Amino acid sequence: MHLENKGFKFGEDAIGFIYFGKRSVNVSDEIVNTAIEITLKAQKRFDNSFYMSLLETLHANNINTHQEAWRYAESIQLLA
């Protein structure tokens, strides 16, 4: 909702996938929101598989905050 308020529009399929990823990986709303932001910045659109892979990677690396997630994305040159 926060990103939609900033002008990003998500289809119902994307919204459903966002919630599916949150439930299946069991991460916080903060990490979900950050993964969405990183996905949009890296892919220039919402990419389901990229988002899911990123969520799984953040979870596997015990990344739990917005700052840690951005630092990790930068460290692996995801946003190059």
C-alpha positions in Angstrom: 0.0 0.0 0.0 2.9 2.3 0.8 4.3 2.0 -2.7 0.9 2.3 -4.3 0.4 5.6 -2.5 3.7 6.7 -4.1 2.3 5.9 -7.6 3.3 2.3 -8.2 0.4 0.2 -9.4 0.4 -3.5 -8.7 -2.1 -5.9 -10.4 -4.0 -8.4 -8.3 -1.7 -11.2 -9.4 1.3 -9.3 -8.1 -0.4 -8.5 -4.8 -1.3 -12.1 -4.4 2.3 -13.2 -5.1 3.7 -10.6 -2.6 1.5 -12.2 0.2 2.4 -15.7 -1.0 6.1 -14.9 -0.7 5.6 -13.4 2.7 3.8 -16.5 4.0 6.0 -19.1 2.4 9.3 -17.5 3.5 8.0 -16.2 6.8 9.6 -12.8 6.9 8.6 -9.5 8.4 6.6 -6.8 6.6 9.8 -4.7 6.7 11.7 -7.3 4.7 8.8 -7.8 2.3 8.5 -4.0 1.6 12.3 -3.8 1.2 12.3 -6.7 -1.2 9.6 -5.1 -3.3 11.6 -1.8 -3.4 14.8 -3.6 -4.4 13.0 -5.6 -7.0 11.5 -2.5 -8.6 14.8 -0.7 -8.5 16.7 -3.6 -10.0 14.2 -4.8 -12.5 12.3 -1.6 -13.3 9.1 -3.5 -12.8 7.7 -6.1 -10.4 9.2 -9.5 -11.3 7.6 -12.4 -9.3 10.6 -14.7 -9.6 13.2 -12.1 -8.8 11.2 -11.0 -5.7 10.8 -14.5 -4.5 14.4 -15.3 -5.0 15.4 -12.1 -3.2 13.1 -12.9 -0.2 14.6 -16.4 0.1 18.1 -15.0 -0.1 17.5 -12.4 2.5 16.0 -15.0 4.8 18.8 -17.5 4.2 21.3 -14.8 5.1 19.5 -13.8 8.3 18.8 -10.3 7.0 16.1 -8.7 9.2 16.2 -5.0 8.6 15.7 -2.5 5.8 19.3 -1.3 6.1 20.8 -4.8 6.2 18.8 -5.7 3.0 20.0 -2.6 1.1 23.6 -3.2 2.2 23.4 -6.8 1.1 21.9 -5.8 -2.3 24.7 -3.3 -2.8 27.4 -5.8 -1.7 26.4 -8.3 -4.3 26.0 -5.6 -6.9 22.4 -6.3 -7.4 21.7 -2.6 -8.1 24.6 -2.0 -10.5 
